Every structure is written in structure tokens, then in C-alpha cells.
């Protein structure tokens, strides 16, 4: 014990236990955040894929109708729209994928003993 009656060894052991417990809880929290983020990214990517598929199907139908009607220039313009759609979806997919990573950092700020009187 020190001059104010605190068992320093017991206090140090308690601080280590508290620190270990808080690290475990923080790890659990980060794990849940990663899981939730992963789910969100997967949902967004699935929705984006469905959107692209639907748009491509529509645009391909338009392109086919233009070709059947002999409007080659309009079919080519529709092919340009298809290319632009694919490019936009790829950009959006990259942005969504970049949000997949959860950055977490655990820093010890302070551990102390408070005597309550």
C-alpha cells in the first residue's frame, strides 16, 4: 500500500483487467461494425447489379428495334448509351467497394484509480 492506503499491485492488476475487457468489447464492436458494413455493401452491389441488368435489357431491346427498323445511327447511339451505363455502373461499383473497408484504431487514452470517500 502507498501513503494514501491504495494497494498499488491490486490497482495495477485491476487496471490490466479493465484494459483487457475494454479491448475485448471494442473488438466485438468493430467486428459488428464490419459485419454490418459488409452487409450494406453487398446489398448495394446487388441492387446496382439488378439496376444494370434491367437497364441493359431495356437498352438492348431499344437497340434491336432500331436495327430492325433500319435506323442504324439510332442503334449506334443506343450502343453509346449502353457503354456509358456500363462505365457509370463500374465507377459506382468501385465507390461502393471502397466503402467496404472499416478502419478502426484502438488507442489507450487513460487508466486511473479514483478513491471514492
Backbone as CSV, one residue per row, in Angstrom:
resi,resn,N_x,N_y,N_z,CA_x,CA_y,CA_z,C_x,C_y,C_z
1,UNK,0.849,-1.199,0.000,0.000,0.000,0.000,0.876,1.236,0.000
2,UNK,0.330,2.277,-0.636,1.086,3.523,-0.641,0.630,4.406,0.520
3,UNK,1.044,5.654,0.507,0.779,6.567,1.620,-0.710,6.849,1.821
4,UNK,-1.517,6.761,0.783,-2.949,7.047,0.945,-3.770,5.769,1.123
5,UNK,-3.112,4.627,1.265,-3.795,3.386,1.581,-4.276,2.585,0.377
6,UNK,-3.732,2.849,-0.806,-4.137,2.106,-2.007,-3.146,0.976,-2.242
7,UNK,-3.649,-0.206,-2.435,-2.821,-1.356,-2.779,-2.460,-1.221,-4.256
8,UNK,-1.259,-0.753,-4.536,-0.852,-0.446,-5.912,-0.797,-1.690,-6.793
9,UNK,-0.382,-2.815,-6.227,-0.330,-4.041,-7.029,-1.738,-4.477,-7.432
10,UNK,-2.670,-4.421,-6.481,-4.061,-4.776,-6.784,-4.655,-3.791,-7.787
11,UNK,-4.317,-2.511,-7.636,-4.816,-1.492,-8.566,-4.262,-1.735,-9.968
12,UNK,-2.991,-2.070,-10.063,-2.379,-2.347,-11.367,-3.027,-3.576,-12.008
13,UNK,-3.254,-4.617,-11.224,-3.923,-5.813,-11.758,-5.332,-5.492,-12.249
14,UNK,-6.040,-4.678,-11.471,-7.404,-4.290,-11.866,-7.368,-3.462,-13.149
15,UNK,-6.396,-2.570,-13.270,-6.271,-1.757,-14.480,-6.006,-2.639,-15.702
16,UNK,-5.162,-3.633,-15.541,-4.876,-4.558,-16.650,-6.144,-5.318,-17.034
17,UNK,-6.897,-5.782,-16.036,-8.148,-6.500,-16.317,-9.159,-5.597,-17.032
18,UNK,-9.278,-4.363,-16.545,-10.209,-3.422,-17.178,-9.791,-3.123,-18.615
19,UNK,-8.501,-2.941,-18.830,-7.993,-2.654,-20.168,-8.250,-3.831,-21.105
20,UNK,-8.005,-5.050,-20.615,-8.250,-6.243,-21.427,-9.737,-6.371,-21.761
21,UNK,-10.578,-6.113,-20.792,-12.023,-6.182,-21.016,-12.497,-5.143,-22.015
22,UNK,-11.976,-3.937,-21.882,-12.390,-2.887,-22.816,-11.890,-3.189,-24.224
23,UNK,-10.697,-3.765,-24.348,-10.188,-4.153,-25.666,-11.068,-5.226,-26.294
24,UNK,-11.516,-6.171,-25.478,-12.382,-7.229,-25.990,-13.717,-6.652,-26.464
25,UNK,-14.301,-5.774,-25.657,-15.569,-5.150,-26.054,-15.390,-4.305,-27.316
26,UNK,-14.267,-3.596,-27.407,-14.005,-2.791,-28.601,-13.850,-3.700,-29.821
27,UNK,-13.157,-4.812,-29.674,-13.014,-5.764,-30.777,-14.356,-6.313,-31.233
28,UNK,-15.236,-6.597,-30.266,-16.591,-7.060,-30.603,-17.345,-5.981,-31.378
29,UNK,-17.230,-4.744,-30.912,-17.905,-3.622,-31.577,-17.400,-3.459,-33.010
30,UNK,-16.092,-3.500,-33.191,-15.509,-3.361,-34.530,-15.962,-4.515,-35.420
31,UNK,-16.020,-5.711,-34.866,-16.490,-6.868,-35.627,-17.929,-6.696,-36.094
32,UNK,-18.787,-6.205,-35.191,-20.185,-5.958,-35.576,-20.268,-4.875,-36.640
33,UNK,-19.470,-3.819,-36.488,-19.468,-2.739,-37.480,-19.006,-3.264,-38.840
34,UNK,-17.991,-4.108,-38.840,-17.516,-4.701,-40.105,-18.598,-5.565,-40.751
35,UNK,-19.259,-6.378,-39.938,-20.326,-7.245,-40.457,-21.467,-6.412,-41.053
36,UNK,-21.886,-5.375,-40.324,-22.962,-4.514,-40.810,-22.543,-3.810,-42.101
37,UNK,-21.315,-3.340,-42.138,-20.819,-2.648,-43.322,-20.751,-3.609,-44.507
38,UNK,-20.298,-4.814,-44.263,-20.214,-5.833,-45.312,-21.608,-6.126,-45.874
39,UNK,-22.584,-6.248,-44.977,-23.964,-6.478,-45.418,-24.466,-5.310,-46.265
40,UNK,-24.197,-4.091,-45.820,-24.643,-2.901,-46.550,-24.029,-2.863,-47.937
41,UNK,-22.731,-3.122,-48.022,-22.041,-3.116,-49.319,-22.612,-4.199,-50.228
42,UNK,-22.844,-5.381,-49.690,-23.396,-6.477,-50.504,-24.788,-6.142,-51.029
43,UNK,-25.611,-5.514,-50.195,-26.948,-5.118,-50.626,-26.858,-4.069,-51.726
44,UNK,-25.982,-3.082,-51.546,-25.825,-2.035,-52.557,-25.321,-2.610,-53.878
45,UNK,-24.364,-3.521,-53.803,-23.833,-4.120,-55.034,-24.889,-4.967,-55.738
46,UNK,-25.689,-5.688,-54.970,-26.752,-6.490,-55.576,-27.778,-5.590,-56.259
47,UNK,-28.158,-4.502,-55.590,-29.120,-3.567,-56.186,-28.545,-2.926,-57.442
48,UNK,-27.276,-2.575,-57.388,-26.622,-1.987,-58.559,-26.589,-2.983,-59.710
49,UNK,-26.303,-4.232,-59.425,-26.284,-5.266,-60.451,-27.655,-5.456,-61.084
50,UNK,-28.705,-5.469,-60.245,-30.071,-5.598,-60.778,-30.434,-4.402,-61.649
51,UNK,-30.049,-3.206,-61.178,-30.314,-1.993,-61.953,-29.619,-2.069,-63.315
52,UNK,-28.356,-2.469,-63.313,-27.618,-2.577,-64.575,-28.274,-3.608,-65.497
53,UNK,-28.625,-4.753,-64.966,-29.258,-5.792,-65.781,-30.555,-5.297,-66.411
54,UNK,-31.382,-4.625,-65.600,-32.659,-4.104,-66.113,-32.431,-3.056,-67.194
55,UNK,-31.500,-2.143,-66.935,-31.224,-1.090,-67.913,-30.635,-1.664,-69.197
56,UNK,-29.732,-2.630,-69.059,-29.139,-3.241,-70.254,-30.191,-3.968,-71.076
57,UNK,-31.100,-4.647,-70.401,-32.166,-5.353,-71.112,-33.039,-4.356,-71.883
58,UNK,-33.395,-3.260,-71.233,-34.207,-2.231,-71.885,-33.468,-1.623,-73.069
59,UNK,-32.217,-1.224,-72.853,-31.452,-0.584,-73.923,-31.172,-1.541,-75.070
60,UNK,-30.938,-2.802,-74.748,-30.697,-3.766,-75.822,-31.965,-3.958,-76.660
61,UNK,-33.115,-3.960,-76.026,-34.383,-4.044,-76.757,-34.567,-2.853,-77.680
62,UNK,-34.237,-1.673,-77.171,-34.324,-0.457,-77.990,-33.368,-0.559,-79.171
63,UNK,-32.163,-0.990,-78.919,-31.160,-1.126,-79.980,-31.638,-2.113,-81.052
64,UNK,-32.181,-3.243,-80.606,-32.682,-4.245,-81.555,-33.820,-3.680,-82.410
65,UNK,-34.735,-2.935,-81.786,-35.845,-2.340,-82.546,-35.324,-1.344,-83.574
66,UNK,-34.305,-0.556,-83.188,-33.712,0.390,-84.142,-33.086,-0.355,-85.312
67,UNK,-32.377,-1.435,-85.019,-31.743,-2.207,-86.098,-32.788,-2.815,-87.026
68,UNK,-33.858,-3.375,-86.442,-34.915,-3.979,-87.263,-35.626,-2.935,-88.128
69,UNK,-35.698,-1.703,-87.636,-36.358,-0.623,-88.381,-35.390,0.057,-89.353
70,UNK,-34.140,-0.410,-89.385,-33.158,0.173,-90.307,-32.583,1.500,-89.844
71,UNK,-32.723,1.802,-88.581,-32.179,3.073,-88.041,-30.835,2.795,-87.361
72,UNK,-29.852,2.561,-88.199,-28.511,2.193,-87.720,-27.896,3.275,-86.839
73,UNK,-28.091,4.530,-87.195,-27.496,5.613,-86.399,-28.088,5.641,-84.992
74,UNK,-29.390,5.388,-84.884,-30.005,5.349,-83.556,-29.547,4.117,-82.777
75,UNK,-29.333,3.004,-83.477,-28.811,1.798,-82.822,-27.407,2.071,-82.276
76,UNK,-26.601,2.766,-83.074,-25.247,3.120,-82.602,-25.307,4.067,-81.410
77,UNK,-26.241,5.012,-81.437,-26.400,5.930,-80.304,-26.806,5.152,-79.051
78,UNK,-27.660,4.154,-79.227,-28.082,3.329,-78.095,-26.910,2.506,-77.570
79,UNK,-26.051,2.032,-78.477,-24.840,1.330,-78.029,-23.963,2.257,-77.194
80,UNK,-23.922,3.533,-77.564,-23.190,4.516,-76.759,-23.804,4.660,-75.373
81,UNK,-25.128,4.659,-75.318,-25.810,4.729,-74.018,-25.495,3.497,-73.176
82,UNK,-25.419,2.344,-73.828,-25.084,1.101,-73.117,-23.670,1.187,-72.551
83,UNK,-22.742,1.670,-73.365,-21.349,1.805,-72.902,-21.264,2.784,-71.736
84,UNK,-21.999,3.896,-71.836,-21.989,4.891,-70.762,-22.588,4.322,-69.480
85,UNK,-23.658,3.533,-69.627,-24.263,2.881,-68.464,-23.262,1.957,-67.786
86,UNK,-22.591,1.127,-68.571,-21.615,0.189,-68.007,-20.481,0.933,-67.310
87,UNK,-20.028,2.004,-67.925,-18.945,2.797,-67.316,-19.405,3.401,-65.990
88,UNK,-20.609,3.960,-65.989,-21.138,4.555,-64.757,-21.319,3.524,-63.663
89,UNK,-21.804,2.356,-64.030,-22.001,1.289,-63.041,-20.651,0.831,-62.487
90,UNK,-19.652,0.725,-63.341,-18.319,0.317,-62.871,-17.735,1.347,-61.915
91,UNK,-17.942,2.625,-62.206,-17.464,3.680,-61.295,-18.183,3.574,-59.959
92,UNK,-19.505,3.424,-60.024,-20.287,3.314,-58.793,-19.889,2.066,-58.007
93,UNK,-19.669,0.944,-58.708,-19.256,-0.303,-58.049,-17.927,-0.094,-57.314
94,UNK,-17.004,0.608,-57.958,-15.704,0.877,-57.321,-15.876,1.713,-56.064
95,UNK,-16.762,2.711,-56.138,-17.005,3.560,-54.953,-17.612,2.746,-53.820
96,UNK,-18.554,1.888,-54.165,-19.180,1.050,-53.135,-18.140,0.107,-52.529
97,UNK,-17.342,-0.526,-53.379,-16.300,-1.449,-52.893,-15.302,-0.727,-51.998
98,UNK,-14.978,0.520,-52.326,-14.008,1.254,-51.498,-14.566,1.537,-50.113
99,UNK,-15.883,1.525,-49.967,-16.503,1.717,-48.663,-16.588,0.443,-47.855
100,UNK,-16.108,-0.652,-48.400,-16.176,-1.948,-47.716,-15.247,-1.983,-46.506
101,UNK,-14.122,-1.291,-46.593,-13.117,-1.357,-45.529,-13.525,-0.515,-44.325
102,UNK,-13.483,-1.122,-43.172,-13.727,-0.414,-41.917,-12.373,-0.170,-41.273
103,UNK,-12.078,1.085,-41.036,-10.806,1.427,-40.394,-11.073,1.694,-38.913
104,UNK,-10.399,0.942,-38.081,-10.581,1.081,-36.641,-9.210,1.191,-35.991
105,UNK,-9.153,2.010,-34.977,-7.886,2.181,-34.264,-8.182,2.278,-32.778
106,UNK,-7.479,1.476,-32.023,-7.666,1.470,-30.584,-6.432,2.087,-29.940
107,UNK,-6.639,3.170,-29.232,-5.538,3.826,-28.520,-5.890,3.926,-27.041
108,UNK,-4.927,3.586,-26.218,-5.113,3.756,-24.775,-5.005,5.229,-24.460
109,UNK,-6.055,5.764,-23.865,-6.045,7.184,-23.543,-5.649,7.404,-22.087
110,UNK,-6.313,6.688,-21.204,-6.016,6.929,-19.783,-6.539,5.773,-18.942
111,UNK,-5.762,5.398,-17.951,-6.206,4.455,-16.935,-5.844,5.084,-15.613
112,UNK,-6.795,5.092,-14.701,-6.509,5.719,-13.416,-7.299,5.064,-12.300
113,UNK,-6.967,5.428,-11.104,-7.627,4.943,-9.898,-8.230,6.149,-9.206
114,UNK,-9.509,6.018,-8.852,-10.179,7.108,-8.144,-10.629,6.561,-6.803
115,UNK,-10.266,7.233,-5.778,-10.710,6.821,-4.445,-11.997,7.567,-4.116
116,UNK,-13.048,6.809,-3.862,-14.347,7.391,-3.513,-14.476,7.356,-1.993
117,UNK,-14.747,8.521,-1.455,-14.841,8.629,0.005,-16.281,8.741,0.436
